[in-house]
Amino acid sequence: MIVSLWMTRNPVTVGPETPIAEAAKVMSQRSIRRLPVVVPADGGLRLVGIVTTHDLARAFPPDLNPFIPDAWERGPRRPIAEVMSSTLKTTAPDIPIEEAARILRDAKIGALPVIDGGNLVGIITESDIFRAFIEVVGIRSAGIRITFDLAKDEDPVATVTDLGRRHGLRVASVLTLDHGGRRLGVARLQGVWTEKFVDAVWKSGHRVLNVIFPEGITRDGPPVK
């Protein structure tokens, strides 16, 4: 899972001389909250800054909403370079998405421009990270999710696959995490459900912390029709 799989390619941009009011118009009409500021360079676009809705709100008079049509004619004509942020956190297309998430969290920002060969090639936002997480854990797919304790050096894929096979269940995804000094496994399985699987997990020496049944699945058998 790398940044290039989830970023928005060829994002909307403006130049540093773009009037502040014009940038507000672009952001409102395109329903975006962040606008990279670029200059042409070497056949691409070099990032020189980024402006957010908060930057624009501060640049407009207090009694003027920057994101309504009336403000675009009356708003400030100063260049966007005066209010953009030029000290930037960025990422690259081949960076793992969890590393991009760490940068967003640590810097307390909502988006990262994606730079390749010195040029802007995309932008990845916190919403993109959430979307990737949803896909990774398989929330959209039917299945039962079970959370259980793991030993320090245990292979959770082998454990879940073996137990699932014995009970006629297919493994859709397996995740691990360290939380509160414990190592946990989170598995999503598909097939005809039975409580015997949970019993088997307990008997294999794993403490079951949680079992979630999606809508339409009973605790005792196949999906309800």
Sequence and secondary structure as in RCSB ss.txt:
>XXXX:A:sequence
MIVSLWMTRNPVTVGPETPIAEAAKVMSQRSIRRLPVVVPADGGLRLVGIVTTHDLARAFPPDLNPFIPDAWERG
PRRPIAEVMSSTLKTTAPDIPIEEAARILRDAKIGALPVIDGGNLVGIITESDIFRAFIEVVGIRSAGIRITFDL
AKDEDPVATVTDLGRRHGLRVASVLTLDHGGRRLGVARLQGVWTEKFVDAVWKSGHRVLNVIFPEGITRDGPPVK
>XXXX:A:secstr
 BGGGTSEES   B TTSBHHHHHHHHHHHT SEEEEEEEETTEEEEEEEEEHHHHHHHS TT  TTSHHHHHHS
  SBGGGTSB S   B TTSBHHHHHHHHHHHT SEEEEEETTEEEEEEEHHHHHHHHHHHHTTTS  EEEEEE 
 TT  HHHHHHHHHHHTTEEEEEEEEEEETTEEEEEEEEEES  HHHHHHHHHTT  EEEEE  TTB SSSSB  
